[in-house]
Amino acid sequence: MSNNQVILAIAATLDYLIGDPWGWPHPVRLMGWIVHNFHTFTAKYLHHPQAQRSAGIVLAIGLVTISGSSGWLIVQAAQSLHPLLGIIIASILLASCFAGRSLRVAGEEVLQSLNQKDIAATRSILSRYVGRDTEQLTETEILRAVLETVTENATDGVIAPLFYAILGAFLPGIGSVPLALAYKAASTLDSMVGYREYPYIYIGWFSAKQEDILTWLPCRLLVITLAILSGKPLYVWQTCRRDAVKDSSPNSGWSECAYAAVLGVQLGGTNWYRGVAKQKPLLGDPINPITAQKIKQATLLTRYCFLIWLAIALLILTRF
């Protein structure tokens, strides 16, 4: 096996077995620190919309470039010391880009609390993972929130990082880590400042567009894979063409809708954010209720999609 194959395989295994242990150093935490401080600085000293727009472009392009370049330099430095060290460091860095286990554990934590009938504790746990207000959510709304989070983040937390890791593995002299870290930076930027509301309207507009573009193809690959796995590809595709296009995001609506169609449930509806109601488009048909079992099925489907594309990449890399 080539180094790229070994690194991809080890990283996938590390994510499945270990994930992101709480308190361990993580590249996303450093990215988040940079974004937070940059935004604080611009909010204090840059007040004109155009100045904030320009700063947003610098932030988005700069963080993505620095993240990818830093990953490449770290791996190269480790390889120069010893080839095995290079593989170890690259595998750890790449594993930090995958969020498969984190998503699965988050869902299980909420479901376990809900199973114990402690609705107050469940709402508190859920608030760690979702942006919506959770204080008044019913059990049904909690289940919908968990499923929407698991299915939305399947793209930007699992499949898209894998896509860019695979792409980097096929680029001579680049490798999986730089592109995966670059994408992770774009995703972090979008989650922190990519909002169409004050105070992020101008500073985050470019970050939001950048992430939309970078996620578009991996998202469609996920939808197609889910459609094939479902055994009813035409229905899944037609449902997405009917409902996903109503979502303001060109990607999250497609990701959620594909899972909804496969599972036979309906996502979307009224969510509350800081006391303000926001109506999300209804995705899928309410054939079945959203249950804990449906959420577990969704995480399993994400795992299958990840493994399918990983296996395809490893197989093709044997010929390079």
GIFEN-V994299 format. One record per run of one state. SS is the DSSP state (helix for helix, strand for strand, loop for the rest). FROM is the first residue (numbers start at 1). TO is the last residue. If there is no record, write none. Layout:
SS;FROM;TO
SS;FROM;TO
//
This chain:
loop;1;2
helix;3;17
loop;18;26
helix;27;45
loop;46;48
helix;49;81
loop;82;82
helix;83;95
loop;96;99
helix;100;115
loop;116;118
helix;119;126
loop;127;138
helix;139;169
loop;170;175
helix;176;193
loop;194;204
helix;205;230
loop;231;232
helix;233;246
loop;247;251
helix;252;263
loop;264;266
strand;267;273
loop;274;275
strand;276;283
loop;284;291
helix;292;317
loop;318;320
//
